[in-house]
Amino acid sequence: MLEGARRVGVAVSGGADSVCLLHALRELAPRYGIALAVLHLDHGLRGDESRGDAEFVRDLAASLNLPFRLRELNLAVKGGNLEESARDARLAFFAERIASGEVDRVATGHTRSDQAETVLFRILRGAAGAGLSGIRPVTGTGLIRPLIGLDRAAIVEELRTRGIAWREDSSNLSLDFARNRLRRGLLPQLAREWNPAIAETLAHLADWAFEEELVQGVEVERLAADHFSIGGGAVLIRASVLAALPRAVARRLVRRAIQQVKGNLRTVGFDHVETVLVLATEPEGGGASLPGVVVRRSFDWVRFALPAQAVPWRIPAPVPGRIFLPGTSLWISLEIVDNSETSGPSDYVYNNGMGCCLDWSRFPGSTSLRSWLPGDRYQPKGKSSETKLKDLFHRARVPVWEREGWPVLEAGERIAWSRRFGAAAWCAANVDTPVILQIHEGGR
């Protein structure tokens, strides 16, 4: 927990667990060569009681000759799920102190009793694997839980034996909060009627799941490195890869993709993962909206990305000129070439979507670049008839997410050119074209 750490912030709410943690770490600090600081977040949820907690912790830090850092919020005015909002606020506060360099770690007072409550809560919500590993003793974000192996009752007894005071949080008595209902209702009932050691049993389950996750995590990371294609904030994986993997491994890989995009797996459940696996095995494309992530299947690709609304766009296209396409790193350049000074338009033939030649004399007026729209159709040079762009996309196996913002050049009200599919037959240049409009595409 303390490897490489010299400064440790101790999250102290004023309750028994965090007060015990502070006293324990102060006694251990000389042994480990660490300096302590006291961190307290006042959520502003209990008025005078909250302010009293802050003063209590301030005085406690002063009595131990430790620096004190207070953050004051007013979560009550934000509404929503107060438990989640309070937790998010605490984590943000701790991350800020670590990022600032003020501390290397933040120690929190989570106990084995908290672990049991967390695991039971997640079981009831259908968690498995990583979810059952509960509260991690050490996290990659710098949080440590030195009391995770101790029961709350033992901590209270120790404080009473030593004559150390703490504060009681009245909100812990409210059954409006799910954790309080578990703590005061369901867990005691399970202990009475099913297993007197239920808290210890659930904590052992968390330990077991945690160690299993460490082993499985190595394999999942290897598979992710081999099969994920990452770019533009999205993760792509071949549907055929997901479909071929053992179900348990495929589930973990899907969860890893979601985490890569979203940053966490909060509110992602069993049904969400199964929806993605079904999507990967179906013969046709489709999509699904998961909590905080949009998953789409197109041809053999499954794409995970943050929700985003595609917005059609249109931009004047001056000739000559270079136009940057909205929301991308791409540009389109339009240049006029005098054919009499070249060896002919064969030098400018369309090649892999990077260039195209049009007959400038056939353009009726102003030009514009715009994103393709459903229903767009034109006759590319060399084709016998008009074709919908949607059909061209399908034949070229262009995934649906790459079609968003796909540029077409419009002259008057007619499509003159499209990325990849080239010049329209009505305005394509030939060997006799005197003035050529040359199109090139590139990145910034």
N, C-alpha and C positions, 0 to 999 in steps of 0.2 A: 503493500500500500504506500509506503514512504520511500521507495527506491528512487533516488535522484532528487528527492524533495528536500528543500531547506525551509520553506515557508508554507505553513498550513493554515488555511482559514477554517474556523470551526463554526458551522451553522448552528446558532443557538436561538431557539424560539422562546426559551424560558421554561419549557416543560421538563419533566423528569429525565427523559431520555437524553435530550441535548445538554442539560446541565451536567448529568453524569459523564457524558462524553467529554465535555470541556475539562472537568476536574481530572479525568483519567489521562487525557492527553497532556495536561499541564504537568502531571507527575512523570509521564513518560518522555516528555520533551528533551530533558538533558541526556537521556540514554540514546536517543536517536538524533540528537543535534539539530532539532527543528525549532523555529520561532513560530509562535502562534498569533493569530489575529481573530477577533470575534466578529462574526457577520450576523446581522439581524435584519429581517425583512418584515416591516409592518404593512400588512395587506390592507389596513384601514377598514376591516370588516366588522370590528366589534367596539368601535368608538373608544370610550375611556379605558375599557379593558385592554384593548390593543396598545394604547399609549402606555398603560401601566406595565405591560409585558416589555415594551421597549426600554422603559426606565429601569426595570428590574435587571434586564440583560446588560444595560449600560453600567449600572452599579456593580454588577457581578464582574464585568471585565475590568473595571477600575480597581476592585478589591484584589484582583489577581495580577494587577499591573500589566494588563494586555491592551493593545490597541483595539478600538471598537469602530465598526463601520455599520451605519444605519442606512437602509433604503426605505422610503415611505411611498406607498401607493394608495390608490383608492379603487380597489377592484369592484366595490359594490356598485359603482355607477356604470360599469361595463356590462353587467348582466351576464347571461349565458350560464354555462356550467362553472360554478365557483370553484369546485374542487380542481378541475382542469386548469382554470385560469390561475389559481393560486400556485399550483405546481409549476406551470409554465413560467410564471413570474419569478419563482425561486430559482429555477434552472437558469433563466436568463441572467439573474443577478450573480449567480455563482460563476457562470461562464464569463461574464464581464470582468470579474475580479481576477480570474485566471488569465484572461487575454491581456489585461493591463499589466501583468507581471507582478502584481501586488502579492499574489500567493501562487504556489505551484500545485496545490491540491486544495480541495474543499471537503472536509469531513462532515458527514451528516449522521444524525442519531438513530438511523433505522436499526431495528432490532429483529430478533428471530420472530417475535410476535407480529411485527409488520410484514415479515416475509410470509408467514402463514396466511395472513389476511390477503396479501397480494396474490398468492398462488390460488387460494380458494376463489377469490373474485375472478381471476382469469379462467379458472376451470368452468365457472358458471357462465362465462361469456364464450366458451368454446375454444379456448387457447390450447395450443399444443407446442411441443418442441421448445423453441426460444421463449415463448410466452410463459411456459411452466418454469423456466429458470428463474423467474421472479426478479427480485432486486439484486443486481450484481454487486458483489463486494468491492470491485474495482471497475471503473468504466474508462473507456478511451477518452472521455472528455475531462478526466481529472477528478472525478468524485470518488471518495472512499467511504466505506461504512464499517468502522472498527467494531461496532457493537452488534453486528449482524448475527453473531453466534449466541447472544444473550437474550433471555426472556425479559419482558417488561417487568414482571413481578419481581424478579431478582434485582433489577436495577432500582426499583422503588425501595426494596428492603435495604439495599446498600446505602442509599441516600439517607434513609431514616436512621440507620445504624450510625452513620457519620454525622448526623445532625445537619445535613445540607438541605436548604430550602429550595423549592421550585414553585412554578406557577401552574395552576390548572386552567386549561382552555375550556371555557363553557361550551364552545361549539362541538367539543368531543361528546357532549351529552345529547346532541340533537340527532334524532333519527331521520332527519331530512337527507343526511349524507349516507351514501351507500356503504362506505367503509365503517361507519358507526353501527349500521345495522348488522354488518358481519361481526364486528367486534363484540357487540353487546347482545346480539340475538343468536345468529346462526352458529358461530363457533362455540359458544358455551353449550348450546343444545347438542351439537355433535359430540362435544366432550362428555356430556352427561349420558347420552343415549347410545353412542356408537364407539367412540375411541377416546379414552381419557387423555391420551398423548397425541391428540389430533394436530396440535400446533407443531410438535416435533416431527410428526409424520409428514406434514406438508412442507416443512423446512427441508427435510431429507429429500423429498421429491424435487424441490428446487435445486438442491445440490446435485442430484443425479442428472437432472435435465441440463444444468449448467455445464457439467463435464461432458455430457453427450454433445452439446452444442459446440464446444471447443473442437471436438474431433470432426464433427460433420461440417463445421464452418470451414475447415481447411480444404475439404473436397469441394464445397460449393464455390469458394474463391477460385480454385483451380478451373472449375467448369466455367465460371463467369469470365475469367481471363481468356479462355479458349473460344468462347461462343458469343460473348456480348460485343456488339458494335455500338460504340458510344459516341454521340456527337450532337451538338445543338441542344443539350439538355435532355436528350432522349436516349433510350436504350432499345436496341433491336436484337432479336434473336430469331433464328430460323424455327418455324413451326415444326418442321420435320425433326429437329433436334429435341425439342420439348416432347414431342409425341413418342420418340424412341427411348427416352430415359425411363427408368423405373419411376413409378408414380411418386414415391416419397422424395426422390431426388428432384424430380421436375417441380414439385411443390416448393421445395426450398429455393430452387433457382428462380422461380417466379417471384417469391418473396424478396429475394435478393435484388431483382430488377426493380421492383416497386420501391424498395428502400433506396436504391441508387438514385432514382428520380425524385422521390418525395422527401427523402432525408430521414424518414422514420416509417414504422409500420403501424402507427396508431390507427385504430378502428378498422384495420384490414383483417377480415375474418376468413374462415374456412370456405364459405360460399364464394367469396371474391376470388380466391385462388383457383377454386374448381371452375369458375366461369372462364378464366384465362386458359386453363388446360383443355376445356371443351372447345374453345375458340381455336386452339392449336390443332385439333384433330378434325375439325369440320372441313369439308371440301371447298366451301365458299368462304369469302372474306366476311368480315363483320367487325363489331366493336363492342366495348363495354366501358361503362364509367364506374371506376372504383373510388373509394375515398381519397380524393386528392390526386388521382391519376386517371388518365384516359388510355385505354388499351385498344389498339386497332390491328386487325389482321388484313393483310393484302398480299396475295400470292403466297409465297412461302415465308413471309416475314411477319413477326409479331412485334409491334412497337409500343413501348411504354413512354408516356410523356405527360407533362403537366397540362391541365386543361387550358385550352387557348381557343379563342374564337377567330376563325379566318375572316378577314375583312377584305372585300373586293377593292381594287384600287385602279386608278387610271392616271397617267402622267403624260403631259405634253412631251413629244419627242422631237426636239429641234435637230435639223440636219444642216451641217454636221453637228455632232454632239455625243456626249456620254451621259447615260442615265443610270443612276443607282436604284436598284429595285427595293421597294419597302420591305423592311424586316429581314433582309438577307445581306450577305456580303458580296452579292453579284452586281455586275454592271453590264449594260448593253451599249456598244458604241456604234454609231451610224456615220459612215464616211462616204463621200462622193469620190468616185474614181473615173477619170477620163479614159475611156477604153482605147482611144487612139494612142495613148502613151504606154499601153501595156501590151502584153502578148495575147490578150483576150481574157474573157471571164473564166476560162478554164483554170487560170491561176487562182481564182477566188471561189472555186466550187465548194459547196457545203461539205464539211468534213467533221463528222462526230459531234455535231452540235456547236462547233466553235466558229463557224463562218457561213455566210450566205450572200448571194448576189441577186439583186433585183434591178428591174429596169426602171430607172428614176423617171423617165419620161411618161410612164403610165400612171404615176401617182396623181390623183385628182386634186389634192390640196394638202392640208395639214396632216401630220402624222401623230399618233399617240401610242404609247405602250400601256397595256392594261393586263390585269390578270384574267385568265380564261374563265368563262362562265358556263354553267350547264346549258347545253343546247348549242354551243358554239360548233360550227362546222365550216370546212373549207376544202378546196381541192389542192393538195400538195402537188408540186411539179412531179411529173412522172406517173401520177395516178389518173385513172380513167374517169373518176367521178368525185363528187363531194363526199366527205366522210366526217362524222362527228369526232371532235377531239377526244371525247370519252372513249370511243372505239380505238382511236390511235393509242391512247394511253394503255388500254387493255392489251393490244397486240404487242406493244413495246414493253409490257410488264412494268409499267411505272406505278409504284405503290401510291395509294390514295393520298398519303400525307405529303408526297413530293409534288402532287398536282396543285396543292394550294399555293396560290400566287404564281402559277406557271405563266410566263410572259408570252403575249402575242403582240405583234405589231399591226396596228390598224391604220388604214389609209381611207379617209372618208368614213364609210361604215362597213368596209370590207376588210377581212383578215388578209394581210399581205405576207405574214411570216409567223411561225411559231417555233419556239425552242425545240430542238431535236428533229422536228418534222419538216422544217425548212420553208422555202419560198412557196407562195401560192402560184398555181399555174398561170393565173391571169397577169401576173406581174414579174414572172421569173425572167432573169436576164438570159441572153443567148449570145452567140458569137458576133452578132451584128448590133448588139446593144451599144449605142454611143456613150451613154453616161450610166454608170453602175452605182447603185446604192449598196454599199458593202456593210454587212452586219457582222460584228464580232461580239463574243460573250466572254467575260472573265470575272475574276474575283478581286476583291480589294487587296 
